[in-house]
Each structure stands twice: as structure tokens, then as C-alpha cells.
Amino acid sequence: MHVLNAIGDGIRLTVPMRAILRIQSPSLSPSKSDHLQRLNETGADGMIDGAGAIRSTLRGQARRLYHWTNHLAGWRRLTATFILGLIAAFSLPPYHFWPAGIIAFSTLILILDGVYRTHRHDKARSMAAFQVGFCFGFGFFLVGLYWIGFAFLVDADTVWMLPFAAALMPALLSLFSGAAMALAANYWSLSPHRVLTFSLAWVVFEWLRGNILSGFPWNLVGYSVSDSLVLIQSTSIFGIYGLSLCVVLAFAVPATLFPVSRRKVQSPAWLISVSAIVAVLSAFGVWRTSAHAPQTHADISIRIVQPSFPQAEKWRPENRETLFQTYMSLTQQVGYDATTHVVWPESALPFVLSRAPFHLEAIGEMLGESRSLITGAVRFDREPGTNDVRFFNSVHVVRGGSVEADAANELIVQTYDKHKLVPFGEFVPLAGVFRALGLKPLVDRFDGYQRGPGKRTLPVQGAPGFGPLICYEIIFPGAVTAPDERPGWLVNVTNDAWYGDTAGPKQHLLKARLRAVENGLPVVRAANTGISAIIDPVGRVTATLDYAEVGFLDGSLPVSMDPTIYSAVGDILFWFVIFCSGAFVIISRARER
């Protein structure tokens, strides 16, 4: 508005308004002449008054919105926050509609201001804030994770579980957002610092959600900007949780522009500060991407096979040979002679490969002496000293070569067993209790999988050692590589066919992209129905095969970068920022009192 005032002063000093209006007025109709006469009387001051009127109107609208949000109570408050959660979910992949996050998080802070004004006792305020956070989270996770329910449509025996799964998962995750708002309420004030209080509480509980119990760090707010190659580069320093803190701050900071009272004028200092942080992150991203041009290993050519075989058909006995021949045929299509490494997706074949000597013999002959196959596979062994069978979700490295069937098992030269299993998908926690309720894992044909010992780096002929990641193991930041041996690349084998052509597979791919940037390692991703891709260490997707496409994807292996700061120290920098910011909030709150 100072700009408008300056413009008005300039007009008053330099433009003879009265002379111009007098010259034009004789040719105008009486009504227009009267209108110009009024302008003539007010002159440039009228323009200034008009700008002031606009400014006053905007302030009035802001006050009305602030007043309305502050006076929401009961079911109206909870309904409003649930709707805001629904809106906020559209800032996430695959939508990336950032204004939705700004509207939702900024308005949520205004509602929390109302909680602060209404409930003066700490216990009542914390409970009301928990309810607000829970309802917001329920809407957020209901939209963001709707696709999980599709997994229960694959098997007719599990369809009845769909409504429970669709509601239970968002409800459980909403406990974290509710607890975050309860924590924030204990340090709340009406100063602009509350956006930092809010952001810290939200992201701390995002970290807890991703790490306690089995952890589920899906749809962290930082993934809202995962479509921006420039902005995600900062995860190489402080990881996705650090980026999430910056994004939550950016979404929430417009709340500082709303007047908390008629006497107090809000300062744009916080908006300017957060804008500066975003500018610095962007500048760093531009530098990092431009400083690291794409590089590939000239002597390594990878072929990813994507059969897009329907999940409901995959495990039928009559389809086993058909699927095996599909893999063999797609692998040997045009260009196979130049291929050095073949990658098949998670549990690629509907049988136990290590117990299928004739199929292994055929694979060895196909590969020849110069190629290797990396494939997801189901395997089993017997509990030592018992006859109990244990099943594992695994990755095998298969070397090429001609052998007799009775020695074919020697072709499997390396094996990794999945360590991070999907709760209720691959195993049932508290199995006795839940099975009594009729709940069972989606892979119930094996009575669930056993957990592997942990991360490994597997050697493979003709290429650097790689870090195997099966399915959603790649969503865990800071836990994708072996601590004692850094790999040269990551191989993510997955089967997203459970979820159909929904947001799930798209979100999964972008999480793989973030792991590449965080660790400075390329990612080769093979998915049964897609999305298969090759991603370089700064997050460029160099090749991709879209969802439901049947075919193969050829590409060179990108060269890895030096270890990133994040790969060296993990979340230490993130927690340092949290500690310093938290101390600032506590000191500021003490001074306000």
C-alpha cells in the first residue's frame, strides 16, 4: 500500500488533473460529466482514498475470516478441520497442488488460535487441540492413503476388510497429528512465533510416525515438493524430515498476516524469513543439479522387465508357466545382446525359484556367461532342528552359465531377505489376537513372511555392489544402505499391482527418487505393473516404464556420487535444527508471559 500512496503522490505532483478533466468534459454526456466533476473535486486524493478503501476492505475480510475461525466450536470446529485435512492431501503426490497445503495449514493455525482463546486451562486446551489435530489428520490420511483399500479387492476372501482398512489406517495415523497439536497447544501464543511452534510439533511427530513400532513414513508433508528437482536437493543435507519442516513452515506462514486483534498490526517478517529460506534451498538445488551432470557406466547396460501381470491371476497354478515364459520372452527382446544385467521385480515368479531346478537351468542358459539376473523371489527354509517351514520375501542374484538341473541351485550366488515387513500385509503383529478377530496377512498362503537379518550390500558380477530394497523398504529415510559397506547403487524391486492405477504407485516412485538424492546413489526400480524407472543420484528420472505397460526398459547405470552429508550423519542435523528452534520457541514464550 505504500507503493500505491507513492504513486498517488506522484500523480498529484506531476499531472494537472483538473485541466485534463475540464478539456474533456464538454464532449461528454451530462451523466458522465457529473461523474467527472466529482473526480475533479477529489483529484488524485480520490485515487489514494480508493487504495485506502481496498486496503481497508482486505483487512476487514481478514478480520472476519479470523473471527469466524476463532469462534468455531464443537462439531463445527471438528468438521472444518476434517475438511481442511481433505484439502491438504491434494498438496501431496501425484497432485502437487501446493495452494491446497497453504490454505489448509494456515487456516488450521487460525482454528488453533480459537482453541487457545477458548480454553484457558492447559488440560482442556490440549484435549481440544488433540481433537482438532486428529480430525485434520483423519481427512489428510483418508485421501492420501485411499489406495491401500484396493489391496483387499484382489482376493474375494478379504473384500469384507476393505472398509475397516480404509478407516483404521487413517485413524491410527491421525493419533500422531492429534498428539502433535496437543503438544503445540502447550506452547501456543498469539505471536507470529506460533507458526514455528506448529511446524516443529508437526514434524517431530512425523519423525515418530516414521520410526516407532514398525514405522510408516508415508506421505510426509515434505513429499509435496517431490516433483521439484531443485527443492528436493536439500535432502542431501538434512533428509526428508528437514525438507518437511521447511514445507510445513511455508504452508503455515501466511497465518502470520492475519490480524489477531484490532490494535495489533501483523508484521511480514516471518513471511519474508521463510521466503528467504525457500530461496536459499532453491539456489542450492540449482547449484547442485548444474554441478553434477549426468554420468553413466559405459560398460553396464541394464534391462528392467515389467510383465504387468494381474495380481489376481499371478498365483493360479495354471498361469505359472505362462508368466515364466513371459519373463523369458521380454528379457530376450531386441537389444538383449548389449545387456549386462537384468532386473525382475518383487516375487517375480509364482513359485519358489530356489526349489525349481529346471527353471533355474533355463535362466542360466539364457543369461550366458556374461550376464547376471537380479530378481525378487519367494524362498523358504526349515527351522533348524524342526520341520517348521519359514518363508522369506527375498532378492536373488543369479549368475549365467550352463549347468545340469541337479546343480542349478549353484546359480543363485547371493540372497537378501526382506527386513522391513508390511504390517498386516506380510505379517500380523500380535498374531494370536488379530487372527482370533479374523484378520490375516494378504500373503496368507504362506502364513506370513519371516524378517531378514538386516541391510546388506550384495556383490554382482560386472558392476559395483548394490543395496537391495524390497517394496516399501525404500520409503524409510536413513535406512536403505548397510552401515558398514556403502553400495554403488540401489535396486528396488516391488509389486504395486495390489493397488491398481491409483496414487499409490506414483507416490512410491517419488519416494524412491528422494532416497536417491539423500544418499547420492542411483536407483534402479523394477515393478511388476509399474512404475519401473532408472533414477540418477540427483533425482533425475532417466528412463521410465509407465503403469500397466507390458515391456522392458533399457538404460545405462548412472555413476554414484560421493557420500552426502545426510548419508554420513543421518537425522543429526535435523534434530539439531529442532533443538535450536525448540529452544527459541520456549524462550520466546517465556518472555511473552
Buried (B, 14 or more C-beta within 10 A) or exposed (E): EEEBBEBBEEBBEEEEBEEEBEEEBEEEEEEEBEEBEEBBEEBBEBBBEEBBEEEEEEBEEBBEEBEEBBEBEEEEBBEBBBBBBBBBBBBBBBBBBBEBBBBBBBBBBBBBBBBBBBBEEEEEBBBBBBBBBBBBBBBBBBBBBBBBBBBBBBBEEBEEBBEEBBEEBBEBBBBBBBBBBBBBBEBBBEBBBBBBBBBBBBBBBBBBBBBEEEBBBBBBBBBBBBBBBBBBBBBBBBBBBBBBBBBBBBBBBBBBBBBBEEEEEBEEEBBEBBEEBBEEBBEBBEEBBEEBEEBBBEEBBBBBBBBBBEBEBBBEEEBBEEBBEBBBEBBBEEEBEEBBBBBBBBBBBBBBBBEBBEBBBBBBEBBEEEBBBBBBBBBBEEEEEEEEEBBBBBBBBBBBBEBEEEEBBEBBBBBBBBBBBBBBBBBBEEBEEBBEEEBBBBBBEBBBBBBBEEBBBBBBBEBBBBBBBBBBBBBBBBBBBBEEEBBBBBBBBBBBBBBBBBBBBBBBBBBBBBBBBBBBBBBBBBBBBBBBBBBBBBBBBBBBBBBBBBBBBBBBBBBBBEBBBBBEBBBEBBBEBBEEBBEBBEEBBEEEE
